[in-house]
Amino acid sequence: MAKITRLKILFSTKKDGSMKIGDKVGEKNREKFLKKAGVDKNNVVFMKGCHGKRVKKVSKKDKGKIVEGFDGLITKEKGVFLGMTFGDCLPVFLWDKEKKVISLLHCGWRGIAKGILEEGVKKIKSFKIKPKEIFVFIGPGICKKHYEIKEDVFEKFKNYKNAITFKKGKIFLDLKKVVKEKLKRLGIKRIFQSKECTFCQKQKYFSLRRDKKLRVQIALFGLKVGN
């Protein structure tokens, strides 16, 4: 029987506990979640980001590692799962169906402003993949009605007028709209997104802005091989 490659996207939720990297409780919660999801923890490469734009190509030799200083991972190897933690920031998934290349990006306002999306697309294009061939899924994250920003952040995104809302003297930013607009400017058209908001859905997700505590979910992305 021929082996089938399946794209797998997974999110933990509040009931799974906080998944913070570098924390013993977080490590135990990650192990429990991965076991329940049927993913071997030794097949996952986690990134420990710094709100920058660096994207690392990973392979089987990186399985089981936590790579620090990167906000993006990319691989073409089946059985390698990419992982990240997120609270209100966006997990952004990119893939190509034909060449079986996948990438996971951690997108907060700082990383987006620094060019994490541009760098992620550049890395996937290095596999000789055209932008029109790339699929994107924008995962759960904070929605615009809860994402108030100050003047300094507004200055970085003022050219994305459709993503900015002014209300009662306050400024709000729609991160998902910024991501979509940036991706479109990079030539990507096949973009899908989650409508879920980490702030609004108190029973389902942790939110740094809402809870004022650093508790996070994990996002996983992999190509699973099976019959």
C-alpha positions in Angstrom: 0.0 0.0 0.0 1.3 3.4 -0.9 2.2 5.8 1.9 0.2 9.0 2.2 1.7 12.2 3.5 -0.8 14.2 5.6 -0.5 17.8 6.7 -1.1 18.1 10.4 -1.8 21.3 12.3 -2.4 21.2 16.0 -3.1 23.7 18.8 -3.2 23.1 22.5 -5.9 24.9 24.6 -6.2 26.2 28.1 -7.4 22.9 29.4 -4.0 21.4 28.4 -2.2 23.8 30.7 0.5 26.4 30.0 3.2 25.2 27.6 5.9 27.8 28.5 9.4 26.7 27.3 12.0 26.7 30.0 9.5 25.8 32.7 9.1 22.4 34.3 5.4 22.5 34.4 5.3 23.7 30.8 7.6 20.8 29.8 5.3 18.2 31.5 2.2 19.8 29.9 3.9 19.6 26.4 4.7 16.0 26.9 1.1 15.1 27.9 -0.3 17.1 25.0 2.0 15.5 22.4 1.3 12.0 23.7 -2.4 12.6 23.5 -2.0 14.1 20.0 -0.1 11.0 18.9 3.1 13.0 18.2 6.5 11.7 19.4 8.1 14.5 21.4 11.4 13.4 19.9 10.1 14.3 16.4 9.4 18.0 17.3 11.6 21.0 16.9 10.5 23.9 19.0 11.5 27.5 18.5 12.1 29.8 21.4 11.6 33.2 19.7 12.7 36.7 20.5 10.2 38.7 18.4 12.7 38.9 15.5 12.8 37.8 11.9 15.2 34.9 11.8 14.0 31.7 10.2 15.9 28.4 10.6 15.9 25.5 8.1 15.7 22.3 10.2 16.0 18.6 9.4 15.9 15.2 11.2 19.1 16.0 13.0 17.3 18.8 14.8 14.4 16.6 16.1 13.8 16.9 19.8 15.7 20.2 20.1 14.6 23.7 21.2 16.3 26.3 19.0 16.7 29.7 20.5 16.7 33.1 18.8 14.5 32.1 15.9 10.9 33.1 15.2 10.4 30.8 12.2 11.2 27.2 11.2 11.1 25.5 7.8 11.6 22.0 6.7 11.1 19.7 3.7 11.5 16.5 5.8 8.5 14.3 6.5 8.1 13.3 10.2 9.7 16.5 11.5 7.2 18.6 13.4 7.7 22.3 13.9 6.5 23.8 17.2 6.1 27.2 18.8 4.3 28.8 21.8 1.8 31.6 21.4 -0.5 33.7 23.6 -1.9 36.6 21.7 0.6 36.5 18.8 -0.2 34.7 15.6 1.0 31.3 14.5 1.3 31.5 10.7 1.6 28.3 8.7 3.0 28.2 5.1 3.3 25.1 2.9 3.7 23.9 -0.7 1.6 20.8 -1.7 3.9 19.6 -4.4 7.4 19.9 -2.9 6.1 19.1 0.6 7.8 22.1 2.3 6.3 23.5 5.5 7.1 26.6 7.6 5.8 27.9 10.9 6.2 31.6 11.8 5.7 33.4 15.2 4.1 36.7 14.3 3.7 39.4 16.9 3.8 43.1 16.0 7.5 43.3 16.5 8.4 40.4 14.3 6.0 41.5 11.6 7.5 45.0 11.7 11.0 43.6 11.4 10.1 41.4 8.4 9.4 37.9 9.7 6.9 37.3 6.9 9.2 38.5 4.2 12.0 36.3 5.6 9.7 33.3 5.8 8.5 33.7 2.2 12.1 34.2 1.1 13.1 30.9 2.8 10.3 28.9 1.2 11.1 30.4 -2.2 14.7 29.1 -1.8 13.2 25.6 -2.4 12.3 26.9 -5.9 8.7 27.5 -4.9 6.7 30.4 -6.4 4.5 32.6 -4.2 1.4 31.6 -6.2 2.1 28.0 -5.1 2.2 28.7 -1.4 -0.7 28.1 0.9 -1.0 30.0 4.2 -3.1 29.5 7.3 -3.2 32.2 10.0 -4.0 30.6 13.4 -5.8 31.9 16.5 -4.6 35.2 18.0 -5.9 38.4 19.5 -8.6 40.3 17.5 -8.5 44.0 16.7 -11.1 45.1 19.2 -8.8 44.0 22.1 -5.5 45.0 20.5 -4.9 48.6 21.5 -1.6 50.1 20.4 0.3 53.3 21.1 1.7 55.9 18.7 5.0 54.2 18.3 3.4 50.9 17.0 1.0 52.9 14.9 3.9 54.6 13.1 5.1 51.1 12.0 1.8 50.1 10.5 0.2 53.4 9.4 0.4 52.3 5.8 -2.0 49.4 6.5 -5.0 51.7 6.8 -7.6 48.8 6.6 -6.0 47.3 9.7 -6.2 50.4 11.9 -9.2 51.5 13.9 -9.6 54.8 15.8 -12.1 54.7 18.6 -12.7 57.1 21.5 -9.1 58.4 21.3 -7.6 55.0 21.2 -5.9 53.1 18.3 -6.5 49.4 17.6 -4.6 47.1 15.2 -5.9 44.1 13.3 -2.8 41.9 13.2 -4.4 39.3 10.9 -5.3 41.9 8.3 -1.7 43.2 8.4 -0.4 39.6 7.8 -2.9 39.1 5.0 -2.0 42.3 3.3 1.8 41.7 3.6 1.4 38.2 2.2 -0.7 39.5 -0.7 2.0 42.1 -1.5 4.5 39.2 -1.6 2.4 37.5 -4.2 0.6 34.9 -2.1 -3.1 34.6 -2.8 -4.2 31.3 -1.1 -4.6 32.6 2.4 -7.0 31.1 5.1 -7.4 32.2 8.6 -8.9 31.2 12.0 -11.6 33.4 13.3 -10.8 32.6 16.9 -9.5 35.2 19.3 -7.3 34.3 22.2 -8.6 37.3 24.3 -12.3 36.8 23.6 -12.3 33.0 24.2 -11.5 33.0 27.9 -12.5 29.4 28.4 -10.4 28.1 25.6 -7.2 30.1 25.3 -4.6 31.9 27.5 -4.1 35.6 26.7 -1.3 37.7 28.0 -3.2 40.9 27.5 -6.3 39.6 29.3 -4.7 37.6 32.0 -1.6 39.7 32.7 0.3 36.4 33.1 2.7 34.7 30.8 0.8 31.5 30.0 0.8 30.1 26.5 -0.5 27.5 24.1 1.6 25.5 21.5 1.1 25.3 17.8 2.4 22.3 15.9 2.9 21.7 12.2 4.1 18.6 10.5 3.9 16.2 7.6 2.9 12.8 8.9 3.5 9.7 6.8 1.1 6.8 7.0 -0.9 4.3 5.0 
